[in-house]
Amino acid sequence: MRTLLLITSLLALPSAATDGGVPRAARTVETVRLLYFSASWCASCRRLDEAKVPASITARLPALRLERVDVDANEALREKYGVEVTPTLVLVDADGFPLGRPRIDLDDPAGTVDRAVKLVEKMTRRRLTSSP
């Protein structure tokens, strides 16, 4: 009985091909969302905005939905994705399964944009943009 439970549990785990239930082959830039966790009081968030990082990401991936999440107004989402600092970017699939977090570097806004675009491209079924 214990072996059966273990096998059943292992079958329920996400695989590399699905990343949480949504088959990677079915995932497109239109079906993923980039959550941008920020706060009005966050100086680093303001620096990210002043460097036009969110706008640059959406310019490179126009079909991508980038959603701002105010950490003070949406504690449930902050907790769901384990966000402990602002700003934080989290890529999620259509079911809300986290696919990754591009590293934010306030001293290298272009690098932050590149990392976010590469993560979206990696987690969707095909290359979506040409390199600038």
TORVEX-453543 format. One record per residue: residue number from 0; x, z, y of N, C-alpha, C, CB in turn. Coordinates in steps of 0.02 Angstrom, whole numbers. Each point is the difference from the previous one (the first is absolute). Glycine has a CB too. Layout:
  nr     nX     nZ     nY    caX    caZ    caY     cX     cZ     cY    cbX    cbZ    cbY
 NUM      X      Z      Y      X      Z      Y      X      Z      Y      X      Z      Y
...
***
This chain:
  nr     nX     nZ     nY    caX    caZ    caY     cX     cZ     cY    cbX    cbZ    cbY
   0     41      0    -59    -41      0     59     44      0     63    -91     60    -63
   1    144    -21     62     45      4     57     32    -68     14     22    121    -26
   2     -3   -157    -27     29    -66      7    -49    -49     32     72     22   -100
   3   -135    -18     80    -52    -43     28     -8     13     75    -58     -3   -112
   4     58     66    131     -6     17     71     59    -26     40    -66    102    -31
   5    126    -96      3     60    -24     33     -3    -76      9     64     96    -49
   6    -83   -132     -3     -5    -73      5    -53    -20     51     36    -10   -120
   7    -93     44    119    -53    -15     48     24     14     71    -86     28    -87
   8    123     26     96     26     17     66     50    -52     24    -17    121    -25
   9     60   -144    -20     49    -50     19    -33    -66     18     83     56    -74
  10   -135    -74     39    -36    -62     15    -33      3     69    -18    -17   -122
  11      1     75    145    -34      8     64     49     -3     59    -87     67    -57
  12    152    -61     44     49     -1     54      7    -70     29     61     95    -54
  13    -51   -101    119     11    -65     30     63    -32    -27    -60     37    103
  14     60   -101   -112     59    -35    -23     32    -36     59    -49    -14   -116
  15    109    -10    105     34    -37     53    -38    -63     18    109     46    -40
  16   -147    -73     -7    -38    -62     13    -63     13     40     46    -47   -105
  17    -69    110    107    -62     13     36      9     46     60    -59    -15   -106
  18    108     59    105      9     47     55    -64     36     18     91    -72     43
  19   -126     99    -91    -59     40     14    -66    -31    -17     66     48     87
  20    -67    -99   -125    -63    -28    -22    -15    -69     28    -39    114     -9
  21     67   -132     66    -10    -67     28     57    -43    -25    -60     45    103
  22     45    -96   -144     54    -42    -26     40    -31     57    -69    -24   -102
  23    134     27     96     44    -26     53    -15    -74     13     89     83    -32
  24   -106   -121    -20    -14    -71      8    -63    -12     42     55    -21   -110
  25   -100     70    113    -61     -8     38      6     26     71    -63      9   -105
  26    118     25    120      9     31     66     26    -52     49     22    112    -53
  27    -53   -115    112     23    -44     53      7     40     64    -57   -100    -54
  28     84     69    105      8     35     64    -68     20     28    106    -64     23
  29   -159     27    -41    -66     17     24    -30     61    -36    -16   -120     28
  30     44    138    -86    -29     56    -38     41     64      5    -47    -83    -77
  31    101     82    115     38     61     11     -9     22     72     85    -32    -90
  32    -70     96    103     -4     28     68     63     39     13   -127      5     -4
  33    150     -9     65     57     41     21    -27     55     45     82    -98     -9
  34    -78    159    -15    -24     58     38     56     26     44    -83     30    -91
  35     69    -24    155     49     24     49    -23     69     22     30   -118     39
  36      1    170    -67    -16     69     15     37     21     63    -20     27   -122
  37    -19     -7    173     30     19     64    -42     54     33     49   -115     13
  38    -27    137     45    -36     51     39     12    -13     73     10     85    -93
  39    -58    -67    134      7    -11     72     57     39     31   -122    -21      5
  40    139     79    -33     53     43     25     69    -19    -26    -84     90      9
  41     88   -138    -54     62    -17    -35     45    -47     42    -61     14   -110
  42    118     12    133     46    -40     40     29    -57    -41     27    101     68
  43    -13    -90   -132     27    -53    -42    -51    -56    -10     73     85    -59
  44   -136    -67     55    -53    -51     -7     -3    -43     63    -67     77    -75
  45     74    -45    133      1    -37     63     60    -47      2    -58     96     58
  46    115    -74    -82     60    -43     -2    -12    -60    -45     74     99     20
  47   -106    -88    -77    -16    -55    -46    -47    -50     34     15     77    -99
  48    -65    -51    135    -47    -43     35     34    -38     57    -93     79    -30
  49    136    -44     68     36    -32     55     46    -56    -25     -5    108     64
  50     32    -99   -124     42    -52    -30    -42    -55    -32     88     86    -20
  51   -153    -80     24    -48    -49    -26      6    -12    -75      3    -53    112
  52     16    105   -149      7     -6    -72    -66    -18    -34     94     83      5
  53   -149    -47      8    -63    -19    -33    -21    -71     18    -35    120      2
  54     41   -139     61    -19    -67     22     45    -53    -32    -41     47    109
  55    105    -32   -118     47    -47    -31    -16    -11    -74     88     36     82
  56   -108     18   -115    -19     -6    -71    -61    -45     -7     46    115    -24
  57    -97   -103     65    -60    -42     -5     12    -71     25    -69    103     15
  58    117   -113     29     18    -68     21     32    -38    -57     15     40    118
  59     26     -6   -158     33    -33    -57    -47     -9    -59    107     50     37
  60   -158     -5    -42    -48     -3    -55    -71      4     30     83     54    -82
  61   -108   -107    112    -63      2     36    -60     21    -43     46    -87     74
  62    -45     74   -138    -57     17    -43      2     74    -22     -3   -119    -40
  63     58    153     53      6     70    -20    -42     45     44    116    -23    -42
  64   -152     69     11    -38     51     37     46     60     11   -112    -39    -48
  65    131     51    110     38     59     18    -49     49     31    109    -66     18
  66   -116    124    -48    -49     50     23     37     61     26    -86    -42    -82
  67     71     60    143     28     62     28    -41     59    -25     41    -61    103
  68     -6    112   -125    -32     61    -24     26     58     42    -12    -46   -118
  69    -32     77    156     18     59     39      4     59    -47    -56    -46    106
  70    114     75   -114      9     55    -48    -40     62     18    114    -44    -23
  71   -129     53     87    -40     57     21    -73    -10    -16     83     24     90
  72   -106    -85    -85    -71    -15    -11    -16    -16    -73     -6    -42    116
  73     57     28   -157    -13    -20    -68     46     37    -49    -38   -112     41
  74     27    176    -47     41     42    -43     -5    -20    -73    -15     93     82
  75    -44   -116   -103    -11    -18    -70     47    -58    -20   -120     38      7
  76    124    -90     35     45    -56    -16     73     22      3    -84    -80     45
  77    100    122      4     69     25      5     20     36    -63    -13     11    124
  78    -31     32   -149     14     37    -62      1    -46    -61    -53    101     51
  79      6   -148    -54     -3    -46    -57     65    -37    -10   -123    -13     19
  80    154     -9     36     62    -38     -5     63     41     12    -65    -98     37
  81     57    164    -31     57     44      5     41    -10     63      3      2   -121
  82    -36    -20    175     35    -13     63     17     67     32    -60   -111     16
  83    125    122     -6     23     63     29     31     -9     69     20     41   -114
  84     -2   -103    131     29    -13     66    -33    -62     30    110     52    -35
  85   -108    -55    101    -23    -59     34     58    -29     39   -119     44      8
  86    123   -110     -4    -43    -49    -30     18    -13    -73    -15    -53    112
  87    -34     32   -151     10    -19    -70    -42    -63    -13     22    121    -35
  88      7   -168     -2    -35    -60    -22    -10      6    -75     50    -71     93
  89   -111     56   -117    -16      2    -71    -38    -64    -17     -3    128     -3
  90     29   -167    -44    -35    -60    -23    -45     20    -59     95    -76     39
  91   -159     57    -36    -47     16    -53    -36    -63    -22    -14    117     45
  92     -9   -116   -109    -39    -57    -24    -74      9     18     82    -17    -95
  93   -124    -28     71    -71      1     17    -35     64    -23      0   -124     -8
  94     26    156    -44    -29     62    -24     31     62     32    -22    -57   -107
  95     69     47    153     32     56     34     60     28    -38   -109     27     48
  96    131    -61   -102     58     22    -37     63    -14     41    -59    -20   -111
  97    102     70    122     60    -12     41     50    -45    -36    -16    111     54
  98     40   -162    -19     47    -48    -28     71      9     26    -94    -79    -10
  99    101    117     64     67     13     26     -1     20     73     45    -80    -83
 100     13    104    105      9     22     70     64    -31     27    -62    108    -22
 101     55   -155     68     62    -25     31     31     54     44    -45   -117     -3
 102    111    123      0     35     50     41     -3    -20     73     77     27    -96
 103    -91     21    138     -3    -11     72     66     22     31   -126     15      2
 104    155    -59     37     62     17     36    -12    -13     74     73    -29   -101
 105    -81     82    140    -16     -7     71     56    -34     39    -70    102     -9
 106    131    -99    -17     56    -33     33      8    -73    -20     56    111      5
 107    -96   -132    -54      3    -69    -24    -71    -26    -12    113     21    -54
 108   -151    -34    109    -69    -23     -9     -6    -64    -40    -26     54    108
 109     72   -102    -97     -3    -63    -37     10     12    -75     43    -61    101
 110      1    107   -118     10     17    -71    -62     31    -31    121     17     24
 111   -156     24     15    -62     30    -24    -52    -54    -13     24    105     65
 112    -30   -153    -20    -47    -56    -10     19    -39    -62    -19     -8    125
 113     84     -8   -133     23    -37    -59    -17     36    -64     92    -49     69
 114    -80    115    -71    -14     39    -60    -74      0    -17    100     72     25
 115   -142    -66     26    -73     -1    -11    -22    -67    -27    -16     84     92
 116     40   -139    -62    -18    -67    -23     24    -12    -71      5    -42    119
 117     56     62   -134     27     -9    -68    -40     39    -52    114    -18     49
 118   -136     78    -31    -41     39    -47    -66    -35    -13     54    106     41
 119    -86   -130     11    -64    -36    -10     12    -62    -44    -43     41    112
 120     95    -78    -97     15    -60    -40     14     17    -73     44    -55    103
 121     -7    109   -114     17     21    -68    -62     21    -39    113     36     41
 122   -159     -2     -8    -57     28    -34    -60    -48     -4     39    112     37
 123    -32   -172    -11    -52    -50     -7     27    -56    -44    -50     29    113
 124      7    -73   -132     18    -48    -53     48    -55     20   -109     25    -45
 125    119    -38    107     45    -54     20     31     16     68    -68    -83    -66
 126    120     47     82     31      8     66    -49    -25     52    117    -14    -48
 127   -130     54     98    -53    -14     48     24    -30     65    -62     92    -51
 128    124    -80     67     25    -25     64     69    -30    -11    -65     87     64
 129     84   -128    -18     69    -24     -1     42     48     42    -37   -122    -14
 130    100    127     -3     44     44     37     11    -28     70     56     37   -107
 131    -54      8    157     11    -24     68     70    -23     10    -86     77     40
***
